[in-house]
Each structure stands twice: as C-alpha cells, then as structure tokens.
Amino acid sequence: MKAVFPGSFDPITSGHMDVLTRASRIFDTVTVTVMHNARKQGRHLFTLDERLEILRKATGHLENVGVDSFGGLLVDYMAQEQKGIILRGLRAVSDYEYELQIAHLNRQIGEVETVFIMAATRWSFVSSSMVREIASYGGDIREMVPRASADALRLKYADVYDERERTMSPASPD
C-alpha cells in the first residue's frame, strides 16, 4: 500500500521523522510531499527547492521513502500519482480536531482515506515554527530536527549563530 505524507516541512522536525520512520515500516512506500501554494510564496523560511533537498538528505536512509512536491489539492495529487492513503502525524489532541476536518474533506471530495500516527511523546511540543524561532535566536535545535534541517538552519542563520558563539565563549586569557 502506498502512502503520502503531505506538509510544508519548513523544515522537517524530529517529530516528522518519528512518524515517517514508523510509517515506513507499515506501508510499502511513503512519499513525503511538499505541498506548495503560489499564494503563500515568500511565507516560508526555506524555498521549495531547499525543503526538497533537506527532505532528501533527512530521508535518504529510508529505502521505501521518496520525496516529491505538488501545487494544488492533495486529493488531485493522490489521484494523479495513484496513491492510496494520506498519512498525517499528530502531536496532541489539538492537532486531531484540525486534522479530522481535513480528513473528512479529503474523503468527501476525493474518496481518499487518512491514517493518523501519533508522534512520540518526546516530540509532542516540537513544531517547525517553534524550531525556526529558536534557530532565529541561535538556540540549540539539534535534537529537535534531523541533521539536514539543523545544518540548513545553521546556514540560514549563520550570522546569529556566529554572534551567539562569540558572546557565549569564555574569553581567552591574555
């Protein structure tokens, strides 16, 4: 059975990776699909190409996981690619209410089923937006994201990280 794990992945987090790794053991193939919307252009930290590259690096060790992108309705992508199941990760009950509405809509307009996988408890507080904010201040996000995301965030905020390291390093003796 084929599954699609859609999202913006700006960037992919350890919670996403937890859900994806577990799903890769359940489904024959899983395609991580960056859904992009031309009207939201410029609202992401990473460009579409950057997000795809981060995802390829982060998922390279998972043999049955592929990476793709699509600009349109998810149900249209599912039909076009002949994929069977939408995979969604949940962190908390608050995610479930929103995701349930979307699952019902996708079932109504595209006759596509959704499977939910709960992220491990240790990742229940981690979101891409929170990781981006912590990184924007030069904070340590290495455990919250796969190495590919951490490296990309470090590069994106290089000036902030460099300044933080200069001010946090003990002064060398004269």
C-alpha positions as CSV (number, residue, x, y, z in Angstrom):
1,M,0.0,0.0,0.0
2,K,1.2,3.5,-0.9
3,A,1.0,6.4,1.5
4,V,1.6,10.1,1.1
5,F,2.9,12.3,4.0
6,P,2.0,15.8,2.9
7,G,3.1,19.1,4.6
8,S,5.1,22.2,4.2
9,F,8.2,20.8,6.1
10,D,9.7,24.2,6.7
11,P,11.8,22.4,8.0
12,I,11.2,18.7,8.8
13,T,11.4,18.0,12.5
14,S,12.3,15.0,14.6
15,G,8.6,14.5,15.2
16,H,8.0,14.3,11.4
17,M,10.9,11.9,11.2
18,D,9.5,9.7,14.0
19,V,6.1,9.5,12.2
20,L,7.8,8.9,8.9
21,T,10.2,6.2,10.1
22,R,7.3,4.3,11.8
23,A,5.1,4.7,8.7
24,S,7.9,3.3,6.5
25,R,7.6,0.0,8.4
26,I,3.8,-0.1,7.9
27,F,3.4,1.0,4.2
28,D,5.1,-0.4,1.1
29,T,6.1,3.1,0.1
30,V,5.8,6.5,1.6
31,T,6.1,9.7,-0.4
32,V,6.9,12.9,1.6
33,T,5.2,15.5,-0.5
34,V,5.9,19.2,0.0
35,M,2.6,20.9,-0.8
36,H,3.2,24.4,-2.1
37,N,0.8,27.2,-2.8
38,A,1.8,30.1,-5.1
39,R,-0.3,32.5,-2.9
40,K,1.9,31.6,0.1
41,Q,5.1,32.3,-1.8
42,G,7.6,34.1,0.5
43,R,6.0,32.9,3.7
44,H,8.4,30.0,4.2
45,L,11.9,30.3,5.6
46,F,13.2,27.8,3.0
47,T,12.4,27.8,-0.7
48,L,10.7,24.8,-2.2
49,D,13.9,23.5,-3.7
50,E,15.7,23.9,-0.3
51,R,12.9,22.0,1.5
52,L,13.1,19.2,-1.0
53,E,16.9,18.9,-0.6
54,I,16.6,18.9,3.2
55,L,14.0,16.1,2.9
56,R,16.1,14.1,0.5
57,K,19.1,14.3,2.9
58,A,17.0,13.6,6.0
59,T,15.2,10.6,4.5
60,G,18.0,9.1,2.4
61,H,18.4,6.2,4.8
62,L,14.8,5.1,4.5
63,E,14.7,2.8,1.4
64,N,11.0,2.9,0.7
65,V,10.6,6.7,1.2
66,G,10.5,9.2,-1.6
67,V,10.3,12.9,-1.8
68,D,8.0,15.0,-4.1
69,S,6.2,18.3,-4.4
70,F,2.8,19.4,-5.6
71,G,0.9,22.6,-6.0
72,G,-2.8,22.0,-5.8
73,L,-5.3,20.0,-4.0
74,L,-3.9,17.0,-2.2
75,V,-6.7,14.8,-3.5
76,D,-5.7,15.7,-7.0
77,Y,-2.2,14.6,-6.3
78,M,-3.4,11.4,-4.8
79,A,-5.4,10.6,-7.9
80,Q,-2.6,11.6,-10.3
81,E,0.0,9.6,-8.5
82,Q,-2.3,6.7,-7.8
83,K,-1.5,6.8,-4.1
84,G,-3.8,5.2,-1.6
85,I,-3.5,6.7,1.9
86,I,-2.9,10.1,3.3
87,L,-0.6,9.9,6.3
88,R,-0.8,12.6,9.0
89,G,1.2,12.9,12.2
90,L,-0.4,14.1,15.4
91,R,1.3,15.7,18.3
92,A,-1.6,16.5,20.6
93,V,-5.4,16.4,20.8
94,S,-5.5,19.9,19.4
95,D,-3.9,18.7,16.2
96,Y,-6.6,16.0,15.9
97,E,-9.5,18.4,15.7
98,Y,-8.0,20.2,12.7
99,E,-6.7,17.1,11.0
100,L,-10.1,15.3,11.4
101,Q,-11.8,18.2,9.5
102,I,-9.3,17.9,6.7
103,A,-9.5,14.1,6.6
104,H,-13.3,14.3,6.3
105,L,-13.0,16.9,3.5
106,N,-10.4,14.8,1.6
107,R,-12.7,11.7,2.0
108,Q,-15.7,13.8,0.7
109,I,-14.1,15.4,-2.3
110,G,-11.6,12.7,-3.3
111,E,-12.6,9.5,-1.6
112,V,-9.2,9.2,0.0
113,E,-8.6,7.7,3.4
114,T,-6.4,9.3,6.1
115,V,-4.3,7.4,8.6
116,F,-3.0,9.1,11.7
117,I,0.1,8.2,13.6
118,M,0.9,9.9,16.9
119,A,4.4,11.3,17.2
120,A,6.3,10.0,20.2
121,T,5.6,11.9,23.4
122,R,9.1,13.4,23.4
123,W,8.3,15.3,20.2
124,S,4.8,16.4,21.2
125,F,5.9,20.0,21.7
126,V,8.1,20.4,18.6
127,S,6.8,22.2,15.6
128,S,8.6,23.7,12.6
129,S,7.5,27.2,13.5
130,M,9.0,26.8,17.1
131,V,12.2,25.3,15.7
132,R,12.5,28.2,13.3
133,E,12.0,30.8,16.1
134,I,14.6,29.1,18.4
135,A,17.1,29.0,15.5
136,S,16.5,32.6,14.6
137,Y,18.0,33.4,18.1
138,G,20.9,31.0,17.6
139,G,19.4,28.4,20.0
140,D,20.3,24.7,20.1
141,I,17.8,22.9,17.9
142,R,19.9,19.8,17.1
143,E,17.8,17.3,19.0
144,M,14.5,18.7,17.6
145,V,15.4,18.3,13.9
146,P,17.3,15.8,11.8
147,R,20.9,16.8,10.9
148,A,19.9,18.0,7.4
149,S,17.5,20.5,9.0
150,A,19.9,21.6,11.7
151,D,22.6,22.2,9.1
152,A,20.2,24.2,6.9
153,L,19.0,26.3,9.8
154,R,22.6,26.9,10.9
155,L,23.4,28.1,7.4
156,K,20.3,30.3,7.1
157,Y,21.0,32.0,10.5
158,A,24.8,31.8,10.3
159,D,25.3,35.4,11.5
160,V,23.1,34.9,14.5
161,Y,24.9,31.6,15.5
162,D,28.3,33.1,14.9
163,E,27.4,36.1,17.1
164,R,26.0,33.9,19.8
165,E,29.1,31.7,19.9
166,R,31.3,34.8,20.1
167,T,29.3,36.2,23.1
168,M,28.9,32.9,24.9
169,S,32.5,31.7,24.6
170,P,34.7,32.2,27.6
171,A,37.3,34.9,27.0
172,S,40.8,33.6,26.3
173,P,43.5,34.6,28.8
174,D,45.9,37.2,27.7
